[in-house]
């Protein structure tokens, strides 16, 4: 469906010498589609505004990249066409590079060609934004120091996803990767364009568990607990131990349990459960995957176990949850 982004701007002209901003998005088989789709839609909408001559002079060239190029599958079983990173072996500088995440990131972590490309490309790119598990790819490529430097408040040429809040109206209202894209668009097109794009682009729908999962980003949560919560989110698809999360927080398990509950209001085990239920709700809403497969992808194990959890926390089965959502969509 074409986007309608042309309204409410004073007429301006795009001059022939204006710079095209190249946005790279690094993908891998099994990448998580929803947030990447929102990023792409935001830049598409920005280009619609530019082509209409209704905003400032900027265009964005979005490149979808993978190791070998061609057709790759998302975790939602939707295929996208990508350009091989080989064609970008000696690239012009990207204005920004987004690195996708997804439950299948472990396979990508063994892709030495992709990691080598990230090592070459990231130093030439000022704006590097990991999306979810994409931070694991950055760390594997040797950029763990970048996250640690930001946590310590040191100056760095890289900016973590969503670090710059250039406008108050979107703060906390959209996901961090989308907010990062909107920040880049804001820098080129200004706040009026961003307001309109925010109205058009729909971030991944929140679930009953989203607010609980997002508590780790609120003020008053220490960086160590925040890091452990992010680690639980990034690893919720597999079997993990709370003792592992305590190691991430650099605390004893007893102290970790106490601090986590005090700062986030739930135990680490409950937080992990809400992460998995949030993932399950999103996959039920955004894919046609069978319930058993969703349960396995979300670290819950089986469809029967997922159904039991849904009945306990939502009062309905996963199948009923999906059917109810589709009924709402048909009615809207």
Secondary structure, DSSP 8 states (H G I E B T S, - for coil): -------S-------TT--EEEEEEE--TTB-HHHHHHHHHHHHHHHHHHHTT-S-S-EEEEEEEESS-EEEEBTTS-EEEEEEGGGGTT----SEEEE---TTHHHHTT-HHHHHHHHHHHTT-SEEEE-TTHHHHHIIIIIHHHHHHHHTT---S---TT-----GGGTTTS-HHHHHHHHHHHHHH-HHHHHHHHHH-------TTHHHHGGGGSTT--HHHHHHHHHHHHHTTS---HHHHHHHTTS-HHHHHHHHHHHHSS-HHHHHHHHHHHHHHHHHHH----HHHHHHHTT---HHHHHHHHHHHTSS-HHHHHHHHHHHHHH-
